[in-house]
């Protein structure tokens, strides 16, 4: 039977998800994944209290992740993904403007090799025999 550790904050009964440790010599608060076992000089915090954590003036907060939880994409990540999709679509746009004769366009816009297969780069579109 495993016991769920609770948040160390007064009057908070939520389950702990992170452990807070203070490094006094460096004036640093370190917030990391929930420790394997409870330490006497560490504080276990729930998700809400760990997100709202602030350190005393002049102190730094270091947030460590264990890599097991999926990270939320940032605005930069989403913009990079959108740019990659736009870039991947460009060769197709150029081939369409050139009349389908570009590399990987399947030849003269028809079935390519006569089998109803159209090839674009490393992808193939297989047409059903009905079309």
N, C-alpha and C positions, 0 to 999 in steps of 0.2 A: 504494500500500500504506500503510495507516494503522497506526501503532503505538499500542497501548493503553498509556496511562500507568498506572503502578502506584502503590499507596499508599506514601507517604513514610515510614511507620512502619517501624522496624527489624524485619527478619524477616517482614514482611507482603508477600506477593506478589499480593494481590487487586487487581482493577482499581479505579482511583480513580473516585469519583463526585462528589466535592466538593473545593473549594479553601479552605484556611484561610489567613487573613492576619491579622497582628497590627497594630493601630494603637496604637503605644506612647504617643503623646501623649494619647490618650483612655483608656488602659488597657482596651482592647476587643479581643476576638478576634472576627473576622468569618468566618463559615462560609457559603459560598454555593455555587452550582452550579459544576461543574467549569469552570475557566477555559479559554478557547480554546487557549491555549498555556502551557507551563510557564514560570513566573516564578522567578527565582533566590531571592526572599525569601518565597515562598509555599509552602505544603505541600499536596500532593494527598492526600486521604484516601479510603479505601474506605467502604462503607456502614456497616460495624460500627464503625470508629473514628470516623466522623463523628457517629454517634448517641451514642457514649459520651464525646464530647469534654467536658472540663471545663477551666475557665480558672483561672489562679492566683488566690489569695485577693485580693479587692478589685477584680478585673477583671469585666467584663461579657462575655457571649457574645451576639452578634447572629447569628441564623440567617436567612439570606435564601433565598427559594424562587424558582424561575424560572417557576412556574406551569404547566410542561409535565407534571409528574407529578401524578397525581390525589391529592388530599389525603384523608386518612382522616377519616371523619365522627367528630366528637366526641360525647360523651354529650348535650351541649346540642343538637347538630344532630339527633340521633335523636329526642330528646324533642320538638323543634319539629315534626319530621315527623309523629310520632304525634299531636300535638295538632291539626295541620292535617287529618289524616285524620279524627279524631273530629269536628272542626268541620264538615267537608264532609258527614259522615254525618248530622248533626243535622236539616237541613231534610227529609230523606227520612223520618226517624223521626217528625217532627211531622206530615208529610203522611199517613203511615200511620195515626197515631193519630186524625186528623181524618176518616178514611174515604176517603182518596184524593182529596179535593176541593181540595187546596192548589194553589198555582201550580206549573206544570210537572209535575203528576202525571198528565196525560193525561185530565183530565175525570173521569168517573165510574168510574174504575178499570178500565174496559174497554179497548177498542182505541183510544180517543182519537178518531181521525177515521175509524174503520171500516176501516182498511187493515191492521189487525193490528200497528200501530205504537204503542208506548208511549213517551211523552216525559217525561224528567226533566231539567229545566234545559236545558243545551245538548247533552245526550246522548240518543240514541234507542236503544231496544231493538226490533229487528225480529224478529218471530216467523216461524217457518217456516210454510208453508202447511199442513203436516201437523198443527200443534197447534191 
